[in-house]
Each structure stands twice: as C-alpha cells, then as structure tokens.
Amino acid sequence: MISGRVIAVDTETPGLNPWAGVRPFMFSFCNERLQTACVEFAVDPMTRQPKPKRKWLKAIRKVMENKHITKVFHNHKFDIRMILMGFGIETLGNVHDTMFMAHACKSNDLKGLKLLAVRYLGIDVDDETKLKKAVNTARRFGRRAGWNLDKDTQADYWAPTEVWRADPAYAKEKNIPRNVCRKYAVLDAVRTMKLFKMYSQWMDSNEQGAEQALCTYQRERKLWPVLNAIEEGGVSVNLKILRSKHRQATRLVKEIKTEFPGINLNPSDSLTRYFFGKKGLKLKSIKSTRTGRPSLDKDVLDYYAELKPKIKRIQDYRRLSKLIGTYLNNYNEHTYDGVLHPNFNQIGAPTGRFSSSNPPLQNVPNRDKEGWLYQARAPFGPRKGHLWAAYDYKQVEARIFAEEADEETMLKAFAEGRDVYAELAIVITDMTGMGTPRDLSIEDESKDDAFQEWRDTTKHNFLGCLYGMSKKLLAMRLGVELDAAYEILEALDTTFPRINGFMRDRMKEVKEHGHIITRYNRMLPIDPELNYKGVAYTCQSEAADLIKDAMVRLDRWIRHNSIDARIVLQIHDELVIEFHRKHYHKPFLRKIKALMEDNQGMFDVATPVDVSIIKESWAKPKGIEL
C-alpha cells in the first residue's frame, strides 16, 4: 500500500465519539517522499457504520503495527483511539504529533491543521470548501432517502461517495465530485507530513526558541500514554445521583422563576429593566458591556448581592442553570454503561495548563459557597471495591510566585507551614476594618466558616492582583469604594514588599522580548502590549508542568509495581487516584504523596499536597493526615 520510514496518517470518521461506536471509514497516508495512499470503506447510510474489507484492514495493520515505521498525526489521540477501538489495530513504534509541535514552537499559535497549512505551507482550503459543498448536496439526497444523517456536516463526509453508489445519475446531475472526500483526506496527510518536516527542522536548528520548543515537546510527549489511559479508563458515574441532582436543580430553577414573574433571569432586556428601571430595583450601573449596555456579569451580581439580598436568588438561578446545562446534561449525554470518558487537552491553554471538554471538567469548582456548582462533583465516585484519594497541591501558584519573586515573608510563612492567604486576610482586616475577623473561640481555623469565606475571597483577589487585576475591578469584587481598594493594595505591599519589584521586572522582560522562559524551559510568547500577563503565565505554566511531571512519575511507579491503581482525574491542582481497597493503608498513600511532592529540585520552596479520601462521592471528600 505504502512504504517509508516516516508516514503521516489521518482518518475520516462519521462522528467524534468512539465510545458511541463510531469507526473510521477512510484512512489516508503520506510518506517522507510525499507519496500518498488512501483506503476508503463503504458506509451504510442507515447505521452510519463502515463496511471494512479484510484485505485493506490487513494492509492498514501492516503499516500501523510496524514498530520500525514512525507515525505522524495531527491530534494523535483521536486517530489512534479510533483505529484501535474501531478495528483492533494498534499503533506501534515512534509517534509524533504536529498539533503538539505547533504548540511547543509557539504556544499562542493556531492549532488547526488547515489553518497551520495555510499560514506556513501556503496550502489553501479549497479541498475542504469543495467537500462541504458536495456534502450539503448529498445530504439533501440523503434526507429524501431517509438516511441517518448527523446534525454536524463534518460527520457526513462519507455522504457524497454513497450518493454515487446509490444514484450515479443524481450525483452527475448535481455535479458531486466522485472522489472529493478522498482528495481532501489525502491532502490532510500531506499537510501533516509537510508540517512535521518543517517543525522537526526548526526544532533541530539554532534559532531562538528552538531549544525550548524541543524541550517542551519532549515533556508533553511523555504524558501522552498517561493521559490516554486516564481517558480510556474513564470515571464512574452514579446514574441514580445524577438523576436526583438533575431533578432537584430543575425544581429549584422553577421555584426561583416564580419569584420573578415576567422577568427573564438570563441576561435580557427585562432583567436590565428590573435592575435599573424606575419600576425595578433602581440600581446604578457600575460596569458596561462592549456595546455600552449595563453589565450583569458575575462580578456585578456579586457586588449588587451585598446591597439587595433578593439578587442572591438570581445568583442561585444562574448557578443552578449552569449546573444543569454545563454539567449534568453533559454527563448524561457522554456517559456509556455508567462510565464517562472525558477529553483532556494537555495543551488547552498557551501556558500548558489542561482544559477539558465533553464535559468541561476543568471548570468544576473545588468549592462553592452556595454549594450548587460544587454538586457537579456529586455523581462521580470510585468503582465497586475501590476508593479514591485526591491529592491537591496547597497554594501552589502562590508558592511559585513567592520563589520567583524571592518574597521572604511569603517564603518564611510557607516554610513554617502557615496559611499565607489566611494571614493576609487578617492583615487586611486589621489595617482596613474590612472582611471577617478570625473567631478565636473556634479552635480549628478551618471550621470558622465566616472567616474561611473571607480567606477565600482574599485568596482570589490576591492572585487577581498578582495577575494584573485593576483597582477598579478589585473594588467592585469586594463591594467597596476605590479608596478602600487602594488601602487593600497598600496592605498587600506592606505585607509582601518584594511583590511589586518582581512584577515590574517580569513586565519589563515581556515588553523587551515578547516572551518569557520558565524554569521548565518552556518559552511563552506574550503580546508586549499585554505585558502584565507575564506574572500569571509564569506561575500558571510552572504549576502546570509541576503536576504534569508528577503524573508521569506516578503512572510509571504504578505500572512498574503492577499496582491495582490508576489516575482517574486531573482538575485544577488536584489529582485523583483510584485504587483497590486492599491498598487502603497509610504507607501506600504516603508513597503517592511523596511522589507528588517531589518537584525534582525545580523549586526550593516545598510543594506539599493535601490528601482526601473519597469512598462514595467526589463531593464528599474526607481529609486524612499522613
């Protein structure tokens, strides 16, 4: 079929979810000499299932399972999983991914194959334009024929070929090109190979940033098998709890709606009139949208809620609506046989931080003072006979900032095991009179709920200030005047005197060079006009690489020792491990803790983790001292 030492591979599929039974119907290949090959299977228009031929599956297996052939993909995870789950064909040998290469070389660059090929290779998108036009025509035929079509045009790329099989006269009459999908698929393989050659050559050069790009790419590659195993293993979903939470949230949404008759509680003209109109609350607008209308975003609602308690019900409505629409509905849609297979993107942000989709688990809050959004964790829990241990890095971004800034006061507090955010909350209260004083009659600080809420508020605003939040936004978030916000910033400077110097130095670095280089040797391009982002990028990127390296070490240890355990989730600074009950003893948990806390000498400041045990529901963790 095709030969070569390096072969780019691409697949076309009638959908995106292999756990829903989706299998590839087309395979395209391109070798280092730009020779190409393509295999296309017929697709049953009623079931959307391809009809593979044994001889072609054998030919595909000969390429994919040859350990001596390097395979190149653009988003390897998708294609490799589709090929394996669809036809049981493994991808062996060395694997490269041009999407990751693009990120490593320029983290704020485009990631899409077509867009990269347009920018760097001069290959236009005429093939895609022609294919989509042909698909739309074929779908009109398919609708009349009763075919099982998808709502997404891209999932019906098989349709033009099937129209030719079903009614050649119609295909000719409507000018549907016979091989329009094959040409598109082959060109994608060519794009991938050309990008691979370009990025490989550049990363092997002496150009500025090439060393950092290669280092970043190699680090990300180490995580590929770990992340693939997390997604393929999935996370258990308690369908009974899922349905119960959905019913409860839906009922509460209806109740709140009845309290505001005639008002659309989502951003709307009626809600704006209720807030600012003469017959409503008669509030004064404090923030505008880009179009000049009064804003009713989260920060604004938080501000008004302190003035008008009834607005807290609108906040509840929004949280409940998000719980239903963003989380619970998504869980239900993507859960198969009680297991949800999330899609984690390890290059989801320019900094290297994770993102996730289907569902967006990275946005699940780890604490919510009203509790509604936190319930997005409730349906998840360990499998029968297993437990979860959640390892959460303590104040990791603040620790990294302290070391980068050489902020002695913070470093001393961390070395002595003190809570920097709690201490700052106390300082602000003492200096300004704002916030909630510590209730000394409650011996355990963590159980002083009112103070903990103030501590969390301080934490978010402290990080916001470090990352460039304006004085005006700080004032609005806290519901205070600008002068009071200035007092808070003065308290911050007094408590941590080296902060401003580091922030100025980092902003100057971005202004002069247009990038920063982290201690993990990751180069992060930043627009010099947005140089305030330099501090946030530093701390967030180094925190991301800290946990990525820990995931690789932990996975290696589990596999090497044949332990009945696996990583199931990575959310924020938290790593969740599922393990068999027979391992439920402190030496086992301490070993994982040690692996997590070992930052390989990248930081002098300690990077400790808190540990919680989850026996039933992710929303009910119980802290454990090790």
HELIX and SHEET records of a PDB file:
HELIX    1   1 PRO A   18  ALA A   20  5                                   3    
HELIX    2   2 ARG A   54  MET A   64  1                                  11    
HELIX    3   3 HIS A   76  PHE A   87  1                                  12    
HELIX    4   4 THR A   98  CYS A  105  1                                   8    
HELIX    5   5 LEU A  113  LEU A  121  1                                   9    
HELIX    6   6 ASP A  126  ALA A  145  1                                  20    
HELIX    7   7 THR A  153  ASP A  156  5                                   4    
HELIX    8   8 ALA A  159  ALA A  166  1                                   8    
HELIX    9   9 PRO A  168  GLU A  173  1                                   6    
HELIX   10  10 VAL A  180  MET A  203  1                                  24    
HELIX   11  11 ALA A  210  GLY A  233  1                                  24    
HELIX   12  12 LEU A  239  THR A  258  1                                  20    
HELIX   13  13 ASP A  269  PHE A  276  1                                   8    
HELIX   14  14 LYS A  298  ALA A  305  1                                   8    
HELIX   15  15 ILE A  311  LYS A  322  1                                  12    
HELIX   16  16 LEU A  323  LEU A  328  3                                   6    
HELIX   17  17 ASN A  329  HIS A  334  1                                   6    
HELIX   18  18 LEU A  361  ASN A  363  5                                   3    
HELIX   19  19 LEU A  373  ARG A  377  5                                   5    
HELIX   20  20 VAL A  396  ALA A  405  1                                  10    
HELIX   21  21 GLU A  408  ALA A  415  1                                   8    
HELIX   22  22 VAL A  420  THR A  432  1                                  13    
HELIX   23  23 GLU A  445  LYS A  447  5                                   3    
HELIX   24  24 ASP A  449  LEU A  466  1                                  18    
HELIX   25  25 LYS A  471  LEU A  478  1                                   8    
HELIX   26  26 LEU A  482  THR A  495  1                                  14    
HELIX   27  27 ILE A  499  HIS A  513  1                                  15    
HELIX   28  28 PRO A  528  LEU A  530  5                                   3    
HELIX   29  29 LYS A  533  HIS A  560  1                                  28    
HELIX   30  30 ARG A  581  HIS A  583  5                                   3    
HELIX   31  31 LYS A  586  GLU A  597  1                                  12    
SHEET    1   A 5 THR A  36  GLU A  40  0                                        
SHEET    2   A 5 MET A  26  ASN A  31 -1                                        
SHEET    3   A 5 VAL A   6  GLU A  12 -1                                        
SHEET    4   A 5 THR A  70  PHE A  73  1                                        
SHEET    5   A 5 VAL A  95  ASP A  97  1                                        
SHEET    1   B 2 ALA A  42  VAL A  43  0                                        
SHEET    2   B 2 PRO A  50  LYS A  51 -1                                        
SHEET    1   C 3 VAL A 235  SER A 236  0                                        
SHEET    2   C 3 VAL A 339  LEU A 340 -1                                        
SHEET    3   C 3 THR A 335  TYR A 336 -1                                        
SHEET    1   D 2 ASN A 343  ASN A 345  0                                        
SHEET    2   D 2 SER A 355  SER A 357 -1                                        
SHEET    1   E 5 ALA A 565  ILE A 571  0                                        
SHEET    2   E 5 GLU A 574  HIS A 580 -1                                        
SHEET    3   E 5 HIS A 386  TYR A 393 -1                                        
SHEET    4   E 5 VAL A 609  ILE A 614 -1                                        
SHEET    5   E 5 LYS A 622  GLY A 623 -1                                        
SHEET    1   F 2 HIS A 515  ILE A 517  0                                        
SHEET    2   F 2 MET A 523  PRO A 525 -1                                        
END                                                                             
